[in-house]
């Protein structure tokens, strides 16, 4: 991953996963990469990888099933106009 030095790494990994959720790479109900998988893919520390998953849950984009993993939440439908 090409890091931008002025943006915290957790935000950059968060943006990567958010983009994958938005574009359907990880549709609702899909298990997200574990913290260990994120470490391997991006090279971030364990603390950073866990923070990314925690922030996704805090934003309502993901939910945790204890002992199983973190999954993409079903996002609300956009309002019809």
N, CA, C and O atoms as a printed pandas DataFrame, in Angstrom:
     atom_number atom_name residue_name chain_id  residue_number  x_coord  y_coord  z_coord
0              1         N          UNK        A               1    0.846   -1.168    0.000
1              2        CA          UNK        A               1    0.000    0.000    0.000
2              3         C          UNK        A               1    0.894    1.235    0.000
3              4         O          UNK        A               1    1.903    1.278    0.704
4              5         N          UNK        A               2    0.524    2.228   -0.784
5              6        CA          UNK        A               2    1.267    3.488   -0.805
6              7         C          UNK        A               2    0.674    4.408    0.252
7              8         O          UNK        A               2   -0.459    4.872    0.124
8              9         N          UNK        A               3    1.452    4.665    1.298
9             10        CA          UNK        A               3    0.971    5.464    2.415
10            11         C          UNK        A               3    1.113    6.949    2.130
11            12         O          UNK        A               3    2.106    7.399    1.558
12            13         N          UNK        A               4    0.108    7.693    2.538
13            14        CA          UNK        A               4    0.174    9.150    2.488
14            15         C          UNK        A               4    0.654    9.608    3.870
15            16         O          UNK        A               4   -0.027    9.367    4.868
16            17         N          UNK        A               5    1.807   10.258    3.939
17            18        CA          UNK        A               5    2.406   10.555    5.241
18            19         C          UNK        A               5    1.596   11.495    6.128
19            20         O          UNK        A               5    1.763   11.473    7.348
20            21         N          UNK        A               6    0.730   12.316    5.552
21            22        CA          UNK        A               6   -0.027   13.285    6.342
22            23         C          UNK        A               6   -1.368   12.759    6.854
23            24         O          UNK        A               6   -2.090   13.481    7.541
24            25         N          UNK        A               7   -1.707   11.511    6.528
25            26        CA          UNK        A               7   -2.971   10.909    6.967
26            27         C          UNK        A               7   -2.640    9.684    7.815
27            28         O          UNK        A               7   -1.842    8.843    7.400
28            29         N          UNK        A               8   -3.256    9.572    9.020
29            30        CA          UNK        A               8   -2.977    8.402    9.856
30            31         C          UNK        A               8   -3.261    7.100    9.094
31            32         O          UNK        A               8   -4.211    7.015    8.316
32            33         N          UNK        A               9   -2.437    6.114    9.331
33            34        CA          UNK        A               9   -2.593    4.841    8.603
34            35         C          UNK        A               9   -3.942    4.188    8.848
35            36         O          UNK        A               9   -4.523    3.601    7.935
36            37         N          UNK        A              10   -4.447    4.285   10.080
37            38        CA          UNK        A              10   -5.738    3.648   10.329
38            39         C          UNK        A              10   -6.811    4.267    9.441
39            40         O          UNK        A              10   -7.701    3.557    8.973
40            41         N          UNK        A              11   -6.746    5.574    9.200
41            42        CA          UNK        A              11   -7.732    6.228    8.338
42            43         C          UNK        A              11   -7.597    5.757    6.890
43            44         O          UNK        A              11   -8.594    5.616    6.183
44            45         N          UNK        A              12   -6.372    5.516    6.457
45            46        CA          UNK        A              12   -6.146    5.056    5.094
46            47         C          UNK        A              12   -6.676    3.632    4.898
47            48         O          UNK        A              12   -7.270    3.330    3.863
48            49         N          UNK        A              13   -6.466    2.767    5.877
49            50        CA          UNK        A              13   -6.985    1.398    5.782
50            51         C          UNK        A              13   -8.507    1.414    5.912
51            52         O          UNK        A              13   -9.203    0.662    5.230
52            53         N          UNK        A              14   -9.018    2.277    6.794
53            54        CA          UNK        A              14  -10.467    2.450    6.932
54            55         C          UNK        A              14  -11.070    2.849    5.584
55            56         O          UNK        A              14  -12.072    2.277    5.155
56            57         N          UNK        A              15  -10.459    3.829    4.921
57            58        CA          UNK        A              15  -10.958    4.301    3.624
58            59         C          UNK        A              15  -10.935    3.185    2.590
59            60         O          UNK        A              15  -11.840    3.087    1.761
60            61         N          UNK        A              16   -9.911    2.347    2.633
61            62        CA          UNK        A              16   -9.819    1.207    1.715
62            63         C          UNK        A              16  -10.994    0.253    1.926
63            64         O          UNK        A              16  -11.647   -0.151    0.963
64            65         N          UNK        A              17  -11.263   -0.107    3.177
65            66        CA          UNK        A              17  -12.371   -1.029    3.454
66            67         C          UNK        A              17  -13.718   -0.371    3.176
67            68         O          UNK        A              17  -14.637   -1.020    2.676
68            69         N          UNK        A              18  -13.838    0.911    3.499
69            70        CA          UNK        A              18  -15.086    1.629    3.216
70            71         C          UNK        A              18  -15.368    1.633    1.711
71            72         O          UNK        A              18  -16.507    1.445    1.286
72            73         N          UNK        A              19  -14.337    1.845    0.925
73            74        CA          UNK        A              19  -14.501    1.826   -0.530
74            75         C          UNK        A              19  -14.940    0.437   -1.002
75            76         O          UNK        A              19  -15.809    0.317   -1.866
76            77         N          UNK        A              20  -14.344   -0.597   -0.437
77            78        CA          UNK        A              20  -14.711   -1.967   -0.816
78            79         C          UNK        A              20  -16.149   -2.298   -0.413
79            80         O          UNK        A              20  -16.829   -3.056   -1.104
80            81         N          UNK        A              21  -16.605   -1.738    0.691
81            82        CA          UNK        A              21  -18.002   -1.922    1.096
82            83         C          UNK        A              21  -18.911   -1.177    0.123
83            84         O          UNK        A              21  -19.910   -1.723   -0.345
84            85         N          UNK        A              22  -18.560    0.068   -0.177
85            86        CA          UNK        A              22  -19.377    0.900   -1.072
86            87         C          UNK        A              22  -19.472    0.327   -2.480
87            88         O          UNK        A              22  -20.531    0.396   -3.103
88            89         N          UNK        A              23  -18.372   -0.242   -2.992
89            90        CA          UNK        A              23  -18.397   -0.728   -4.376
90            91         C          UNK        A              23  -18.876   -2.178   -4.502
91            92         O          UNK        A              23  -18.911   -2.732   -5.600
92            93         N          UNK        A              24  -19.246   -2.790   -3.363
93            94        CA          UNK        A              24  -19.807   -4.134   -3.416
94            95         C          UNK        A              24  -18.797   -5.264   -3.340
95            96         O          UNK        A              24  -19.178   -6.433   -3.405
96            97         N          UNK        A              25  -17.513   -4.942   -3.204
97            98        CA          UNK        A              25  -16.521   -6.004   -3.021
98            99         C          UNK        A              25  -16.860   -6.803   -1.769
99           100         O          UNK        A              25  -16.733   -8.027   -1.745
100          101         N          UNK        A              26  -17.293   -6.089   -0.724
101          102        CA          UNK        A              26  -17.774   -6.712    0.515
102          103         C          UNK        A              26  -19.241   -6.338    0.679
103          104         O          UNK        A              26  -19.551   -5.313    1.286
104          105         N          UNK        A              27  -20.152   -7.156    0.143
105          106        CA          UNK        A              27  -21.582   -6.833    0.281
106          107         C          UNK        A              27  -22.075   -7.084    1.714
107          108         O          UNK        A              27  -21.382   -7.722    2.507
108          109         N          UNK        A              28  -23.273   -6.581    2.042
109          110        CA          UNK        A              28  -23.828   -6.791    3.379
110          111         C          UNK        A              28  -23.830   -8.267    3.761
111          112         O          UNK        A              28  -24.169   -9.138    2.960
112          113         N          UNK        A              29  -23.441   -8.519    5.009
113          114        CA          UNK        A              29  -23.398   -9.879    5.533
114          115         C          UNK        A              29  -22.077  -10.591    5.288
115          116         O          UNK        A              29  -21.848  -11.671    5.832
116          117         N          UNK        A              30  -21.206  -10.000    4.478
117          118        CA          UNK        A              30  -19.913  -10.600    4.181
118          119         C          UNK        A              30  -18.962  -10.390    5.350
119          120         O          UNK        A              30  -18.936   -9.320    5.959
120          121         N          UNK        A              31  -18.186  -11.417    5.655
121          122        CA          UNK        A              31  -17.184  -11.309    6.704
122          123         C          UNK        A              31  -16.023  -10.469    6.197
123          124         O          UNK        A              31  -15.480  -10.723    5.122
124          125         N          UNK        A              32  -15.651   -9.467    6.982
125          126        CA          UNK        A              32  -14.512   -8.616    6.643
126          127         C          UNK        A              32  -13.216   -9.333    7.019
127          128         O          UNK        A              32  -13.232  -10.273    7.813
128          129         N          UNK        A              33  -12.104   -8.895    6.453
129          130        CA          UNK        A              33  -10.827   -9.487    6.848
130          131         C          UNK        A              33  -10.600   -9.315    8.349
131          132         O          UNK        A              33  -10.978   -8.298    8.930
132          133         N          UNK        A              34   -9.994  -10.298    8.956
133          134        CA          UNK        A              34   -9.666  -10.196   10.375
134          135         C          UNK        A              34   -8.541   -9.192   10.564
135          136         O          UNK        A              34   -7.918   -8.758    9.595
136          137         N          UNK        A              35   -8.285   -8.827   11.805
137          138        CA          UNK        A              35   -7.171   -7.916   12.091
138          139         C          UNK        A              35   -5.869   -8.527   11.582
139          140         O          UNK        A              35   -5.023   -7.819   11.036
140          141         N          UNK        A              36   -5.707   -9.816   11.755
141          142        CA          UNK        A              36   -4.494  -10.490   11.280
142          143         C          UNK        A              36   -4.393  -10.411    9.757
143          144         O          UNK        A              36   -3.309  -10.175    9.222
144          145         N          UNK        A              37   -5.499  -10.604    9.061
145          146        CA          UNK        A              37   -5.508  -10.498    7.596
146          147         C          UNK        A              37   -5.190   -9.073    7.147
147          148         O          UNK        A              37   -4.457   -8.873    6.178
148          149         N          UNK        A              38   -5.746   -8.075    7.859
149          150        CA          UNK        A              38   -5.458   -6.684    7.517
150          151         C          UNK        A              38   -3.975   -6.378    7.708
151          152         O          UNK        A              38   -3.371   -5.660    6.910
152          153         N          UNK        A              39   -3.399   -6.926    8.766
153          154        CA          UNK        A              39   -1.969   -6.743    8.994
154          155         C          UNK        A              39   -1.178   -7.293    7.811
155          156         O          UNK        A              39   -0.272   -6.631    7.304
156          157         N          UNK        A              40   -1.517   -8.488    7.377
157          158        CA          UNK        A              40   -0.809   -9.115    6.270
158          159         C          UNK        A              40   -0.973   -8.369    4.965
159          160         O          UNK        A              40   -0.021   -8.238    4.195
160          161         N          UNK        A              41   -2.176   -7.878    4.709
161          162        CA          UNK        A              41   -2.444   -7.189    3.444
162          163         C          UNK        A              41   -1.840   -5.792    3.393
163          164         O          UNK        A              41   -1.329   -5.368    2.356
164          165         N          UNK        A              42   -1.900   -5.081    4.511
165          166        CA          UNK        A              42   -1.504   -3.678    4.495
166          167         C          UNK        A              42   -0.191   -3.380    5.217
167          168         O          UNK        A              42    0.429   -2.341    4.988
168          169         N          UNK        A              43    0.225   -4.287    6.082
169          170        CA          UNK        A              43    1.459   -4.070    6.833
170          171         C          UNK        A              43    1.304   -3.202    8.064
171          172         O          UNK        A              43    2.302   -2.778    8.647
172          173         N          UNK        A              44    0.061   -2.925    8.478
173          174        CA          UNK        A              44   -0.151   -2.123    9.680
174          175         C          UNK        A              44    0.057   -2.979   10.926
175          176         O          UNK        A              44    0.124   -4.206   10.848
176          177         N          UNK        A              45    0.158   -2.322   12.059
177          178        CA          UNK        A              45    0.349   -3.022   13.327
178          179         C          UNK        A              45   -0.965   -3.672   13.778
179          180         O          UNK        A              45   -2.032   -3.320   13.276
180          181         N          UNK        A              46   -0.892   -4.622   14.724
181          182        CA          UNK        A              46   -2.119   -5.232   15.255
182          183         C          UNK        A              46   -3.066   -4.200   15.862
183          184         O          UNK        A              46   -4.282   -4.297   15.694
184          185         N          UNK        A              47   -2.516   -3.220   16.563
185          186        CA          UNK        A              47   -3.349   -2.183   17.183
186          187         C          UNK        A              47   -4.083   -1.391   16.110
187          188         O          UNK        A              47   -5.271   -1.103   16.255
188          189         N          UNK        A              48   -3.393   -1.041   15.045
189          190        CA          UNK        A              48   -3.999   -0.275   13.954
190          191         C          UNK        A              48   -5.088   -1.088   13.263
191          192         O          UNK        A              48   -6.163   -0.562   12.975
192          193         N          UNK        A              49   -4.822   -2.359   12.996
193          194        CA          UNK        A              49   -5.802   -3.216   12.330
194          195         C          UNK        A              49   -7.067   -3.351   13.174
195          196         O          UNK        A              49   -8.175   -3.292   12.641
196          197         N          UNK        A              50   -6.910   -3.530   14.485
197          198        CA          UNK        A              50   -8.078   -3.631   15.360
198          199         C          UNK        A              50   -8.852   -2.314   15.406
199          200         O          UNK        A              50  -10.081   -2.305   15.465
200          201         N          UNK        A              51   -8.118   -1.208   15.379
201          202        CA          UNK        A              51   -8.791    0.102   15.401
202          203         C          UNK        A              51   -9.645    0.297   14.160
203          204         O          UNK        A              51  -10.760    0.812   14.250
204          205         N          UNK        A              52   -9.137   -0.105   13.008
205          206        CA          UNK        A              52   -9.912    0.031   11.766
206          207         C          UNK        A              52  -11.245   -0.703   11.901
207          208         O          UNK        A              52  -12.294   -0.146   11.576
208          209         N          UNK        A              53  -11.210   -1.935   12.373
209          210        CA          UNK        A              53  -12.445   -2.710   12.519
210          211         C          UNK        A              53  -13.369   -2.072   13.560
211          212         O          UNK        A              53  -14.586   -2.043   13.380
212          213         N          UNK        A              54  -12.789   -1.565   14.642
213          214        CA          UNK        A              54  -13.576   -0.892   15.668
214          215         C          UNK        A              54  -14.256    0.364   15.107
215          216         O          UNK        A              54  -15.425    0.623   15.393
216          217         N          UNK        A              55  -13.526    1.127   14.319
217          218        CA          UNK        A              55  -14.084    2.355   13.741
218          219         C          UNK        A              55  -15.187    2.042   12.725
219          220         O          UNK        A              55  -16.168    2.780   12.634
220          221         N          UNK        A              56  -15.035    0.964   11.967
221          222        CA          UNK        A              56  -16.091    0.552   11.034
222          223         C          UNK        A              56  -17.366    0.195   11.795
223          224         O          UNK        A              56  -18.469    0.527   11.361
224          225         N          UNK        A              57  -17.205   -0.486   12.937
225          226        CA          UNK        A              57  -18.371   -0.828   13.756
226          227         C          UNK        A              57  -18.998    0.436   14.336
227          228         O          UNK        A              57  -20.221    0.574   14.344
228          229         N          UNK        A              58  -18.166    1.361   14.822
229          230        CA          UNK        A              58  -18.676    2.610   15.408
230          231         C          UNK        A              58  -19.447    3.439   14.382
231          232         O          UNK        A              58  -20.397    4.140   14.730
232          233         N          UNK        A              59  -19.034    3.356   13.114
233          234        CA          UNK        A              59  -19.701    4.103   12.040
234          235         C          UNK        A              59  -20.964    3.407   11.545
235          236         O          UNK        A              59  -21.683    3.949   10.706
236          237         N          UNK        A              60  -21.237    2.211   12.057
237          238        CA          UNK        A              60  -22.423    1.475   11.624
238          239         C          UNK        A              60  -22.236    0.724   10.322
239          240         O          UNK        A              60  -23.202    0.205    9.763
240          241         N          UNK        A              61  -21.005    0.658    9.829
241          242        CA          UNK        A              61  -20.743   -0.060    8.576
242          243         C          UNK        A              61  -20.526   -1.550    8.802
243          244         O          UNK        A              61  -20.600   -2.338    7.859
244          245         N          UNK        A              62  -20.260   -1.941   10.039
245          246        CA          UNK        A              62  -19.962   -3.338   10.334
246          247         C          UNK        A              62  -20.488   -3.690   11.722
247          248         O          UNK        A              62  -20.780   -2.814   12.536
248          249         N          UNK        A              63  -20.600   -4.974   11.968
249          250        CA          UNK        A              63  -20.980   -5.466   13.288
250          251         C          UNK        A              63  -20.131   -6.688   13.595
251          252         O          UNK        A              63  -19.613   -7.344   12.692
252          253         N          UNK        A              64  -19.995   -6.982   14.874
253          254        CA          UNK        A              64  -19.141   -8.089   15.297
254          255         C          UNK        A              64  -19.982   -9.240   15.822
255          256         O          UNK        A              64  -20.943   -9.047   16.568
256          257         N          UNK        A              65  -19.602  -10.431   15.417
257          258        CA          UNK        A              65  -20.145  -11.664   15.984
258          259         C          UNK        A              65  -19.009  -12.245   16.816
259          260         O          UNK        A              65  -18.058  -12.782   16.249
260          261         N          UNK        A              66  -19.078  -12.155   18.151
261          262        CA          UNK        A              66  -17.977  -12.617   18.984
262          263         C          UNK        A              66  -17.574  -14.063   18.666
263          264         O          UNK        A              66  -18.412  -14.958   18.563
264          265         N          UNK        A              67  -16.289  -14.247   18.518
265          266        CA          UNK        A              67  -15.748  -15.564   18.218
266          267         C          UNK        A              67  -15.841  -15.958   16.754
267          268         O          UNK        A              67  -15.316  -16.999   16.359
268          269         N          UNK        A              68  -16.508  -15.132   15.937
269          270        CA          UNK        A              68  -16.675  -15.469   14.518
270          271         C          UNK        A              68  -15.973  -14.444   13.637
271          272         O          UNK        A              68  -15.191  -14.809   12.759
272          273         N          UNK        A              69  -16.248  -13.157   13.869
273          274        CA          UNK        A              69  -15.610  -12.129   13.059
274          275         C          UNK        A              69  -16.438  -10.879   12.952
275          276         O          UNK        A              69  -17.450  -10.718   13.634
276          277         N          UNK        A              70  -15.989   -9.989   12.078
277          278        CA          UNK        A              70  -16.670   -8.722   11.819
278          279         C          UNK        A              70  -17.282   -8.796   10.428
279          280         O          UNK        A              70  -16.636   -9.225    9.473
280          281         N          UNK        A              71  -18.532   -8.374   10.330
281          282        CA          UNK        A              71  -19.299   -8.496    9.100
282          283         C          UNK        A              71  -19.818   -7.142    8.636
283          284         O          UNK        A              71  -20.008   -6.231    9.442
284          285         N          UNK        A              72  -20.043   -7.017    7.346
285          286        CA          UNK        A              72  -20.608   -5.794    6.782
286          287         C          UNK        A              72  -22.072   -5.710    7.187
287          288         O          UNK        A              72  -22.837   -6.659    7.020
288          289         N          UNK        A              73  -22.442   -4.557    7.723
289          290        CA          UNK        A              73  -23.824   -4.330    8.131
290          291         C          UNK        A              73  -24.690   -4.067    6.910
291          292         O          UNK        A              73  -24.207   -3.608    5.875
292          293         N          UNK        A              74  -25.963   -4.363    7.048
293          294        CA          UNK        A              74  -26.906   -4.017    5.984
294          295         C          UNK        A              74  -27.115   -2.518    6.053
295          296         O          UNK        A              74  -27.604   -1.990    7.052
296          297         N          UNK        A              75  -26.747   -1.851    5.000
297          298        CA          UNK        A              75  -26.846   -0.400    4.976
298          299         C          UNK        A              75  -28.247    0.024    4.600
299          300         O          UNK        A              75  -28.903   -0.647    3.803
300          301         N          UNK        A              76  -28.724    1.136    5.165
301          302        CA          UNK        A              76  -30.072    1.590    4.827
302          303         C          UNK        A              76  -30.155    1.979    3.344
303          304         O          UNK        A              76  -29.191    2.456    2.745
304          305         N          UNK        A              77  -31.324    1.757    2.793
305          306        CA          UNK        A              77  -31.555    2.136    1.403
306          307         C          UNK        A              77  -31.569    3.656    1.298
307          308         O          UNK        A              77  -32.107    4.330    2.177
308          309         N          UNK        A              78  -30.987    4.203    0.239
309          310        CA          UNK        A              78  -31.052    5.662    0.075
310          311         C          UNK        A              78  -32.499    6.087   -0.153
311          312         O          UNK        A              78  -33.281    5.333   -0.732
312          313         N          UNK        A              79  -32.861    7.288    0.297
313          314        CA          UNK        A              79  -34.247    7.746    0.101
314          315         C          UNK        A              79  -34.573    7.884   -1.378
315          316         O          UNK        A              79  -33.742    8.292   -2.189
316          317         N          UNK        A              80  -35.791    7.535   -1.693
317          318        CA          UNK        A              80  -36.251    7.658   -3.095
318          319         C          UNK        A              80  -36.709    9.076   -3.350
319          320         O          UNK        A              80  -37.362    9.697   -2.512
320          321         N          UNK        A              81  -36.362    9.573   -4.510
321          322        CA          UNK        A              81  -36.771   10.946   -4.827
322          323         C          UNK        A              81  -37.698   10.959   -6.005
323          324         O          UNK        A              81  -38.151   12.025   -6.422
